[in-house]
Amino acid sequence: MPRPIVAQIDRSALTHNLDVVQQLTHGARTWAVIKADAYGHGIHAAMQAFSHADGLALIEIENAIRLRDLGWKKPILLLEGCYSSLDWHAAAEHRLSCVIHCDEQLSEFEAMPLSRKVDVFLKFNTGMNRLGFRIDRARDIVTRLTLHAGTGDITLMTHFARADERDGHLEALKLFNEGTAGLPFARSVANSAACFDFDRVASDAPTGAGNDSVRPGIMLYGATPFTHATKSAASLKLQPAMTLLTEIIGVQSLKAGDAVGYGGTYVATKNERIAVVAAGYADGYPRHAPTGTPVLVAGSRTRLVGRVSMDKITVDITDIPLARVGTLVELWGAQLAVDEVANAAGTIGYELLTAVGSRVPRRIV
């Protein structure tokens, strides 16, 4: 019998969340971001759930090719572009759109004899200071690219560093709009957080700019893109797409003064019942989650106690008298928001979802 932990993936929730994006953005072209194996949900399930997206966007070219093998015929965008000449040839062969974000990539693209034209997303830096050309070079870079015979359609893009903060994207948007004013190309600026302010994002576009496309990521999986607690996923009408389920595999009865787990970091203050649960950091449960992190046992809210180990956690079930070996445990998902667990562990929902281990089976529902 397999170990009881499973990540249950709700495909209808994925589709619902994409519908939310398209309602917010009034039919703007939607690139559903499925990097990191669709944020831990599996690219095949995501491909099926996002069938009405205009395209899929990811980092890994091997998964882009896999999407073609699985039957995806719509556009695919490589968000970091190509890393080698072999990638450029594969991009042309498999009809992949590519980000170009630096002079080295641009020069390699210009020198590459390809079998067909490649659609290009030119990425500009507006304050993130990771990837992207300086925004004051926009006209020169665009001119250079339009002169290259291998260039297909051009889209101008940037990535916001602070869209999760109130009005945090407006300065970067202003820089982008000023730097690209008069360039008659499609634009792609809105990530998940900016999709919730799409009306302002779109209305500020310079005259003559092409249509916007959006690149939602975390919101598609039912987690909030905002750091402030006032905008929970539920308040944004998003549905959790992954529920991480497991079971109690052992029960210990403690007396006051008994310690739990490695290092004895939790000490019982009275008679307590402690459940041993089949989940640990090798499964993707955060090792740094402290005592008090919420857990659901048989639908009742309780807390993690003691240190997370590789394969097990320990949970207080003193006030859940019916809990026993085999009782269902939800670590996050349908009834317990992944963002709440992440906040308790001092991290973000993105990390928890993408960290779920390969040994945890995914069950599509």
Backbone hydrogen bonds, N-H to C=O, Kabsch-Sander energy under -0.5 kcal/mol:
donor,donor_aa,acceptor,acceptor_aa,energy
6,V,245,L,-2.7
7,A,361,P,-2.8
8,Q,6,V,-0.7
8,Q,243,T,-3.0
9,I,7,A,-0.6
9,I,363,R,-3.0
10,D,8,Q,-0.6
10,D,241,A,-2.9
11,R,9,I,-0.9
14,L,10,D,-1.5
15,T,11,R,-2.0
16,H,12,S,-2.5
17,N,13,A,-2.4
18,L,14,L,-1.8
19,D,15,T,-2.2
20,V,16,H,-1.9
21,V,17,N,-1.9
22,Q,18,L,-2.4
23,Q,19,D,-2.0
24,L,20,V,-2.4
25,T,21,V,-2.1
26,H,23,Q,-0.8
27,G,22,Q,-1.6
28,A,25,T,-1.4
29,R,212,D,-1.2
31,W,29,R,-0.5
31,W,214,V,-3.0
32,A,30,T,-0.7
32,A,55,G,-2.5
33,V,31,W,-0.6
33,V,216,P,-2.4
34,I,32,A,-0.5
34,I,57,A,-3.4
38,A,34,I,-2.3
39,Y,35,K,-2.6
40,G,36,A,-1.9
41,H,38,A,-2.1
42,G,37,D,-2.8
46,A,42,G,-2.1
47,M,43,I,-2.8
48,Q,44,H,-2.0
49,A,45,A,-2.4
50,F,46,A,-2.6
51,S,48,Q,-1.1
53,A,50,F,-2.2
54,D,30,T,-1.4
55,G,30,T,-1.5
56,L,75,P,-1.8
57,A,32,A,-2.5
58,L,77,L,-2.5
61,I,59,I,-0.6
64,A,60,E,-1.6
65,I,61,I,-2.4
66,R,62,E,-1.7
67,L,63,N,-2.1
68,R,64,A,-1.5
69,D,65,I,-2.1
70,L,66,R,-2.1
71,G,67,L,-0.5
71,G,68,R,-1.2
72,W,67,L,-2.6
73,K,71,G,-0.5
76,I,95,R,-0.5
77,L,56,L,-2.7
78,L,97,S,-2.7
79,L,58,L,-3.0
79,L,77,L,-0.8
81,G,78,L,-1.1
88,W,84,S,-1.6
89,H,85,S,-2.0
90,A,86,L,-2.3
91,A,87,D,-2.9
92,A,88,W,-2.1
93,E,89,H,-2.5
94,H,90,A,-2.6
95,R,92,A,-0.9
96,L,91,A,-2.9
97,S,76,I,-3.3
98,C,119,D,-2.4
99,V,78,L,-1.9
100,I,121,F,-2.6
106,L,102,C,-2.2
107,S,103,D,-2.9
108,E,104,E,-2.1
109,F,105,Q,-2.5
110,E,106,L,-2.4
111,A,107,S,-1.7
112,M,108,E,-0.6
112,M,109,F,-1.0
114,L,112,M,-0.9
118,V,150,G,-2.4
120,V,153,D,-2.8
121,F,98,C,-2.5
122,L,120,V,-0.6
122,L,155,T,-2.8
123,K,100,I,-2.3
123,K,121,F,-0.6
124,F,157,M,-2.5
125,N,133,F,-3.4
126,T,124,F,-0.6
132,G,101,H,-0.8
133,F,123,K,-2.5
135,I,125,N,-0.8
137,R,134,R,-2.0
138,A,135,I,-1.5
141,I,137,R,-2.6
142,V,138,A,-2.6
143,T,139,R,-2.5
144,R,140,D,-2.3
145,L,141,I,-2.2
146,T,142,V,-2.6
147,L,143,T,-1.2
148,H,145,L,-1.4
151,T,148,H,-1.6
152,G,118,V,-2.8
155,T,120,V,-2.3
156,L,186,A,-2.9
157,M,122,L,-2.9
158,T,188,S,-1.4
165,E,162,R,-1.7
168,G,165,E,-2.4
170,L,167,D,-1.2
173,L,169,H,-2.5
174,K,170,L,-2.3
175,L,171,E,-2.2
176,F,172,A,-2.4
177,N,173,L,-2.9
178,E,174,K,-2.5
179,G,175,L,-2.3
180,T,176,F,-1.6
181,A,177,N,-0.6
181,A,178,E,-0.6
182,G,207,T,-0.6
183,L,180,T,-2.2
185,F,183,L,-2.1
186,A,154,I,-0.8
187,R,211,N,-1.7
188,S,156,L,-2.3
189,V,213,S,-0.7
190,A,213,S,-0.5
191,N,189,V,-0.5
195,C,191,N,-1.7
195,C,192,S,-0.5
196,F,192,S,-0.7
196,F,193,A,-1.2
197,D,194,A,-1.7
198,F,195,C,-1.2
200,R,197,D,-0.5
201,V,197,D,-2.1
202,A,198,F,-3.2
203,S,199,D,-2.1
204,D,200,R,-1.5
205,A,202,A,-1.4
209,A,206,P,-2.0
210,G,185,F,-2.3
213,S,187,R,-2.0
214,V,29,R,-2.8
215,R,190,A,-3.2
220,L,217,G,-1.7
221,Y,218,I,-1.5
222,G,219,M,-1.4
223,A,218,I,-1.3
227,T,164,D,-0.7
231,K,228,H,-1.7
232,S,230,T,-0.5
236,L,232,S,-1.2
237,K,234,A,-1.7
238,L,233,A,-2.5
241,A,221,Y,-1.8
243,T,8,Q,-2.5
244,L,242,M,-0.5
244,L,332,W,-2.5
245,L,6,V,-2.8
245,L,243,T,-0.8
246,T,329,V,-2.5
248,I,327,T,-1.9
249,I,276,V,-3.3
250,G,276,V,-1.1
252,Q,274,I,-2.9
254,L,252,Q,-0.6
254,L,272,E,-3.3
257,G,268,A,-3.1
258,D,255,K,-2.5
260,V,266,Y,-2.1
264,G,261,G,-1.9
265,T,262,Y,-0.8
266,Y,260,V,-0.9
268,A,258,D,-3.0
272,E,254,L,-1.7
274,I,252,Q,-3.0
275,A,315,V,-3.3
276,V,250,G,-3.3
277,V,275,A,-0.6
277,V,313,I,-3.0
278,A,247,E,-2.0
279,A,277,V,-1.9
279,A,311,D,-0.6
281,Y,309,S,-1.9
282,A,310,M,-2.0
283,D,280,G,-1.6
284,G,281,Y,-0.6
285,Y,280,G,-1.9
289,A,286,P,-1.7
292,G,304,L,-2.8
293,T,290,P,-2.0
295,V,302,T,-1.8
296,L,330,E,-2.3
297,V,295,V,-0.5
297,V,300,S,-2.9
298,A,296,L,-0.5
298,A,328,L,-2.7
300,S,297,V,-2.4
302,T,295,V,-3.2
304,L,293,T,-2.6
305,V,314,T,-3.0
308,V,287,R,-0.7
309,S,312,K,-2.3
313,I,277,V,-1.7
314,T,305,V,-0.5
315,V,275,A,-2.5
316,D,303,R,-2.2
317,I,273,R,-2.6
317,I,315,V,-0.6
318,T,273,R,-0.5
320,I,317,I,-1.8
323,A,320,I,-2.0
326,G,248,I,-2.8
327,T,324,R,-2.3
329,V,246,T,-2.8
330,E,296,L,-2.5
331,L,244,L,-2.9
331,L,329,V,-0.6
332,W,244,L,-0.8
333,G,336,L,-3.8
340,E,337,A,-0.6
341,V,337,A,-1.6
342,A,338,V,-2.6
343,N,339,D,-2.6
344,A,340,E,-2.0
345,A,341,V,-1.7
346,G,343,N,-1.2
347,T,342,A,-2.9
351,E,348,I,-0.7
352,L,348,I,-1.4
353,L,349,G,-2.5
354,T,350,Y,-2.4
355,A,351,E,-1.4
356,V,352,L,-0.6
356,V,353,L,-0.8
357,G,283,D,-2.2
360,V,357,G,-1.5
363,R,7,A,-2.5
364,I,362,R,-0.5
365,V,9,I,-3.1
